[in-house]
Amino acid sequence: MISSDIWLPAALLAGLFQAWRTALQQRLRSQLSVSGAGFVRYVYGAPIAAAMTALYMYVEGLLVSALPPSFLALSMAGGLAQVLATALLIMGFDGRGFVAGTAFSKTEALQAAIFSFLVLDERLSPIAWVGVLIGVTGVLSLALGGAKQSNVFASLGKRGALYGILAGSLFALTGVLVKHATELLPGTDPVAAALVTLTTVMVFQTAMHGAWLMARDPATLRKVVKTWRSSSLVGVLAAVGSACWFTGFATAPVALVRIVGQVEVVFTLAFAHFVLRERLRSHEVIGLLLVGLAVILALTGSRP
């Protein structure tokens, strides 16, 4: 059920900020390990998330009440799922390049539709389901690099594809867990619930990932500090982008938000073409058109 129209601009902005942040993380791979490139989004993003939450609560005259243990458990689980998904996504960049690594993870829209139905009993209209399938077809067109039908299964068996698909599963699970967590908070302001959940999740992520790095890879922690100029921007974009995602999840079905959020692929191609100097090919144009059609169908299917 859609509780506020804010979900649509939130989903569109989430796609923009995520594409921007992912592009910067890809460039950080020359300076940091996979784990380090993922960690910067939490350690530099958590203070931004806390500041946004405090500012919103102050402006709206709201107070944060006691957080239920079940909320904390779901936030921790969602945070861990997102940490693992981000690591897999960055690892997937080495498999078939920046665009393909992101595109493979976009199967999360279909996976989110299935997970949210099974866990949250969220139901999509038939038109929205068609949009999901067309959207997945579009992102796979991007990911498979224009491969012939006979080579599709072989392409899906490659490392980059597997990392991307697994990342999509964990991102889809993250959305479901975050949605469930926001529902456990008292109050009726969905944006406040989203921001409180975001801050809680990012604090857990910083603690969990930071503890692992401190024990297993302290050199990466030092590099994260040394690269603060570029790394902190990743953190800002991660916090703002996640605030948009979480707001979308709090106000609309998870799968619907993920379908619209597939416009990230459009922004990703723009970053890849203009910033990373990757060529735009015919199969990528076809994929973009399919993703656009998927978003239109999803919006049509969301109308009462």
Stockholm file with secondary structure:
# STOCKHOLM 1.0

chainA/1-304         MISSDIWLPAALLAGLFQAWRTALQQRLRSQLSVSGAGFVRYVYGAPIAAAMTALYMYVEGLLVSALPPSFLALSMAGGLAQVLATALLIMGFDGRGFVAGTAFSKTEALQAAIFSFLVLDERLSPIAWVGVLIGVTGVLSLALGGAKQSNVFASLGKRGALYGILAGSLFALTGVLVKHATELLPGTDPVAAALVTLTTVMVFQTAMHGAWLMARDPATLRKVVKTWRSSSLVGVLAAVGSACWFTGFATAPVALVRIVGQVEVVFTLAFAHFVLRERLRSHEVIGLLLVGLAVILALTGSRP
#=GR chainA/1-304 SS CCCCTTHHHHHHHHHHHHHHHHHHHHHHTTTSCHHHHHHHHHHTHHHHHHHHHHHHHHHHTCCCCCCCHHHHHHHHHHHHHHHHHHHHHHHHHHHHCHHHHHHHHTTHHHHHHHHHHHHHCCCCCHHHHHHHHHHHHHHHHHHTTTCCGGGHHHHHTSHHHHHHHHHHHHHHHHHHHHHHHHHTSSSSCHHHHHHHHHHHHHHHHHHHHHHHHHHHCHHHHHHHHHTHHHHHHHHHHHHHHHHHHHHHHHHSCHHHHHHHGGGHHHHHHHHHHHTSCCCCCHHHHHHHHHHHHHHHHHHHHTCC
#=GC SS_cons         CCCCTTHHHHHHHHHHHHHHHHHHHHHHTTTSCHHHHHHHHHHTHHHHHHHHHHHHHHHHTCCCCCCCHHHHHHHHHHHHHHHHHHHHHHHHHHHHCHHHHHHHHTTHHHHHHHHHHHHHCCCCCHHHHHHHHHHHHHHHHHHTTTCCGGGHHHHHTSHHHHHHHHHHHHHHHHHHHHHHHHHTSSSSCHHHHHHHHHHHHHHHHHHHHHHHHHHHCHHHHHHHHHTHHHHHHHHHHHHHHHHHHHHHHHHSCHHHHHHHGGGHHHHHHHHHHHTSCCCCCHHHHHHHHHHHHHHHHHHHHTCC
//
